[in-house]
Amino acid sequence: MLLQPAHQTTSEQDENRILAEFSPTTDGAAEVVTENKTVDQKPATRKTWKHWQKITLVVTLVLLILLTAGGIVAAKTYSVVQQIQVEAQSAELIGREAYTSFKGQNLLEVQSKLNELDQKLDTINGLYGQLSFYQNIPIASTYYSDGLHGLAAADAGLNAAKKSINAVTPYADVLGFSGEGTFQGGTTEDRLNIILQTLQKITPELDAITADLKTVQTELSQIDANRYPEEFKGKQIRPLIVEAQNFSSGAVTAMTEYRPVIEKLPEIAGGTGKRMKYLVLFQNDNELRPTGGFLTAFAVINVENGKVTPEKSDDIYELDKKFKKKLPIPEALGRYLTTEKKWNLRDMNISPDFKTSMDTFYSEYIKLEGEPSDVDGIIAVDTEFLKTLMKILGPVQVPGYGTFSAENEPKCDCPQIIYALSEIITRPTPYIRQDRKGILGPMMRELLTKAYGAPKQQWPALFQEGFKALEGRHIQLYFANAELQKVAETINVAGRILPPEDEKDFFGLVNANLGGAKSNLFTSYTVNQTVSAPADGMVEKTVEITYANSRKGDNCNLEAGLLCLNSTLRDWTRLYVPEGSQLVSAQGFTTEPKVYDEAGFTVFDGFFILEPNSTAKLKLTYKVPYTDTAEYRLQIWKQGGIPTYETLMDVTGGQEKVEVRKDTVYKTAF
């Protein structure tokens, strides 16, 4: 047994004993220790370890262990991350294919891709679970937790998508998706009735979808985007996180707001046991007015279980004959419409905000003798919508009036229906022609009959074009009931013009033809907007609007008795911009434009004249309150009754064309 020096401590004695037992001797011979004695296989001189050497050895051993463990962890992490990356790229591809299938209206393919995506997400979750040891490592645990939140959000989002597709599936054929919907049999009227009845059954699904979307929002909100770089290896990181968080929040808001729309649609279509009565106003967009066209005729219709039954129709002038009030013409309209001495019903749509105009019109209409006082709302349609219907349904035969179609008429290089209606309604005659605009009621009846009897193949186009007409303000809705009005405003089919809620620039161009002819049929315009960088809380803009009339003028002399479509355009022009904007200069108006505030906007108000087969240009330079120095955001409001047009945006030298088919938001960096 080895003797221990008396002066050593117990700890030192233990260390020396261990080192002695496992340390090599000076000549490399091993020392064998037995229970009772030590046997030296070869005599040697033992090496004495100094204290610092012992510490160094221990530290080295610890480092070796840590490096080995770290290497194993790094190798494992790298392997798992590589697998996750491969699966994530595959999932992204499947997601893109699902979106493409949805845009292509292939519902069956969408369902298949969502199922594939579900499987991929399960695989990714399993792989990520192999990294769970990171939740016990400081700092790393935070990023690992972010990954868990992201995966949970993806899972909930996928569930919401699958439930949404399942909810839409019964209506696949009606909405234009490929695949067999539930409502194949029966007439169109039967199918509409069933749809209205079953819409109420979707509400529980909406609750489940909303719950999933709220889960997405909650999970993503727990990720701090500021922990991540703007980009990594050329790929955006932080902006994508922020975008996902904003999108999830917007989705929850949209579902919350749109739920009442689904709930109220049956009531709007008379599917809840109550027949609805609507006043239909026909706006002639070839004689443009602020809400979309001159109020040329009207009809009263009843809607029950989705079926429309016309009650009466007549010329708008017949309403004005019953309107005995001598209301003074508004000053803004009276400046340019000098032919009128009082305010007529046909001119009451002077506000571009459809609700504002209809509030006035409706309050007077329901008091007229011989007109129904129980009208539930107003539907305004323009000739663009009539043309679209005829393109889908084909020519329509109206007894007593002839055949109408969307084919081109060489006499005006315009759709035949436009020329034919103008011939019937507008052309002067040497005799009194009774009920000139009475054609619109019978025409609407024939269009509805043809639509109800349309084959299944035409329904997707009817649905899609109807939706586009609502988006482009070729159809606008107004309701006497506040709840139904709110529904219309929620889905932006109420024709409102409202100031932007957040800090955006705003561009709302409103034209009104006060000349009487139908020259807007041959008039188009282009818009160029040049925007400078913000300075002192303002951006300076120059807007150029070029109007072009492409056809020679008609002989509009009443004595000639010819059809007068194209004549001098006398245009009342207003530009609605953010409140507090300052007009710097204006060119092209016949008189100095007026500047005033209205309904949360600043308005530049002027007048110009455009002759047939010529052009006219307006140029306005003004300053807009704007403080964001990084990004420019513009909300473009589209007037009802005008076709799609392009505006060229030039923001601090960067040019881009923007198509304006509906209200549009444009964004770009300064």
Secondary structure, 3 states (H helix, E strand, C coil): CCCCCCCCCHHHHHHHHHHHHHCCCCCCCCEEECCCCEEECCCCCCCCCCHHHHHHHHHHHHHHHHHHHHHHHHHHHHHHHHHHHHHHHHHHHHHHHHHHHHHCCEHHHHHHHHHHHHHHHHHHHHHHHCCHHHHHCCCHHHHHHHHHHHHHHHHHHHHHHHHHHHHHHHHHHHHCCECCCCCCCCCHHHHHHHHHHHHHHHHHHHHHHHHHHHHHHHHHHCCCHHHCCCEECCEECHHHHHHHHHHHHHHHHHHHHHHHHHHHHHHHCCCCCCCEEEEEEEEECCCCCCCCCEEEEEEEEEEECCEEEEEEEEEHHHHHHHCCCCCCCCHHHHCCCCCCCCCCHHHCCCCCCHHHHHHHHHHHHCCCCCCCCCCCEEEEEEHHHHHHHHHHHCCEEECCCEEECCCEECCCCEEHHHHHHHHHHCCCCCCCCCCHHHHHHHHHHHHHHHHHCCCHHHHHHHHHHHHHHHHCCCEEEEECCHHHHHHHHHCCCCCCCCCCCCCCEEEEEEEEECCCCCHHHHEEEEEEEEECCCECCEEEEEEEEEEEECCCCCCCCHHHCCCCCCCCEEEEEEEEEECCCEEEEEECCCCCCEEEEECCEEEEEEEEEECCCCEEEEEEEEEEECCCCCEEEEEEECCCCCCCEEEEEEECCEEEEEEECCCEEEEEEC
